[in-house]
Amino acid sequence: MDKFTHLHVHSHYSILDGMSKVPDLINKCLKNGMHAMALTDHGNMFGIKDFVDTAGKINGKCKKAVKECEEAIGKEQDPAKKAELEAQLPELKKKAEEFIPFKPIIGIEAYCAHENRHIKDHRGWHLILLAKNKTGYKSLCKLSSIAFTEGYYYNARIDKEILEKYHEGLICCSACLGGEVPKKIMAGDIAGAEESILWFKNLFGEDYYLEMQRHKTDKPNASTDTYEKQEKVNKVLVELAKKHGIKLIATNDVHFVEEDHGEAHDRLICLSTGKDFDDPNRMHYTKQEWLKTPEEMEAIFSDYPEALSNTVEIANKVEVYSIDSGPIMPKFEIPESFGTEEEYHKKFTDEDIFNEFTRDENGNVVLSKEDADKKIAQAKAKADLEFRTAYEEIVRECESACKKEISSIEEKKNKSVADYKASIKASVLDKTGFFSYLDSLFFA
């Protein structure tokens, strides 16, 4: 059973801020017994498809290995090599059965405008939003799109108005020191922080969590006052969480994968802020922003074990769903004067349609009847070839199935492959007319 789930993670899709590559994040999670993780890049969902697809590939590796081994056994002619593959198969199947799939949690660290998204006066407060299900994913897509098209000011920003409208299926966390609640606590506005907490709780109910972070550091050239601010905020969060029955979660503001990546990340921040490395006044992170193991997080939050277990509770709330879809095409309304499609087709003869595609806008012939017929003949020949190839492939598969069937029946000792295949084919023809159907489909 997982002990902790990272719910505040930035990849390199947090442009010039995050440094983590998606496969590295997932592989480290699995290596350390974490079977879920949220991706919450700054103000965008650019990395979500990469995140979901990578998780899918990793989750499918064991089953793929079993399938490849089974196919290799079927094709292998050398008895010794075949026996070797057959010996490997049980172990591969066992691994596939025991493998616990990784759950990608789709999220975003949104920027929420102070008043409304149309007023361009502030970059916005940070806010963690996680998709609990497919509906939540669609809500995130809508919020992210509106943030870019209507609320952009330095960052793509949402506001509470559209959050109220598109909050269904979402889990909300109060975020880091850049969040509305922590900002108000640091400003001494405890009443304002409490008012904000109640607004979010009223909207999200039990899907609203207060987020604690602890980035205590002894690294050179690192921010040392961040931890002091976090502890000041955490103290008030604990009190308000208890007062209003809101659960706490522990997070690490992940920006890179390994501890020793902190120095490289420090250089990245110089690039993003346009500052020299030796500038004494430039921005510094704590260099604690790596993807920490459950054991490292337990050591940091040993006094709040429930804040760790609540992250797993959130992961368990998240459903497994697919974000893949076919092409989403625009639907154009057809004017009533146009009539129905059937009526429209009746207006034109084959000759009208032929002329439509063989003449330019001035009515000049650009493709003669002879050339057009030749192109059509070539297209038909190509289609016939493709159909025949497909037909032959299906027949080969049927023959292969027949051969496999023969090998499993005792009568194969007294019957030739050809005779048995003929009987199987006759049976299929008698029961379903399958081969006749194929003939009619491809060569009618």
Stockholm file with secondary structure:
# STOCKHOLM 1.0

chainA/1-444         MDKFTHLHVHSHYSILDGMSKVPDLINKCLKNGMHAMALTDHGNMFGIKDFVDTAGKINGKCKKAVKECEEAIGKEQDPAKKAELEAQLPELKKKAEEFIPFKPIIGIEAYCAHENRHIKDHRGWHLILLAKNKTGYKSLCKLSSIAFTEGYYYNARIDKEILEKYHEGLICCSACLGGEVPKKIMAGDIAGAEESILWFKNLFGEDYYLEMQRHKTDKPNASTDTYEKQEKVNKVLVELAKKHGIKLIATNDVHFVEEDHGEAHDRLICLSTGKDFDDPNRMHYTKQEWLKTPEEMEAIFSDYPEALSNTVEIANKVEVYSIDSGPIMPKFEIPESFGTEEEYHKKFTDEDIFNEFTRDENGNVVLSKEDADKKIAQAKAKADLEFRTAYEEIVRECESACKKEISSIEEKKNKSVADYKASIKASVLDKTGFFSYLDSLFFA
#=GR chainA/1-444 SS CCSCCBCCBCCTTSTTTCCCCHHHHHHHHHHTTCCEEEECCBTCCTTHHHHHHHHHHHHTHHHHHHHHHHHHHHHCCCHHHHHHHHHHHHHHHHHHHHCCCCEEEEEEEEEECSSCTTCCSCCCEEEEEEECSHHHHHHHHHHHHHHHHHCCSSSCEECHHHHHHTCTTEEEECCSTTBHHHHHHHTTCHHHHHHHHHHHHHHHGGGEEEEECCCCCCCTTCCSHHHHHHHHHHHHHHHHHHHHTCEEEECCCBCBSSGGGHHHHHHHHHHHHTCCTTCTTSCCCCSCCBCCCHHHHHHHTTTCHHHHHHHHHHHHHSCCCCCCCSCCCCCCCCCGGGCCHHHHHHTCCHHHHHHHTTBCTTSCBSSCHHHHHHHHHHHHHHHHHHHHHHHHHHHHHHHHHHHHHHHTSGGGGTSCHHHHHHHHHHHHHHHTCHHHHHHHHHHC
#=GC SS_cons         CCSCCBCCBCCTTSTTTCCCCHHHHHHHHHHTTCCEEEECCBTCCTTHHHHHHHHHHHHTHHHHHHHHHHHHHHHCCCHHHHHHHHHHHHHHHHHHHHCCCCEEEEEEEEEECSSCTTCCSCCCEEEEEEECSHHHHHHHHHHHHHHHHHCCSSSCEECHHHHHHTCTTEEEECCSTTBHHHHHHHTTCHHHHHHHHHHHHHHHGGGEEEEECCCCCCCTTCCSHHHHHHHHHHHHHHHHHHHHTCEEEECCCBCBSSGGGHHHHHHHHHHHHTCCTTCTTSCCCCSCCBCCCHHHHHHHTTTCHHHHHHHHHHHHHSCCCCCCCSCCCCCCCCCGGGCCHHHHHHTCCHHHHHHHTTBCTTSCBSSCHHHHHHHHHHHHHHHHHHHHHHHHHHHHHHHHHHHHHHHTSGGGGTSCHHHHHHHHHHHHHHHTCHHHHHHHHHHC
//
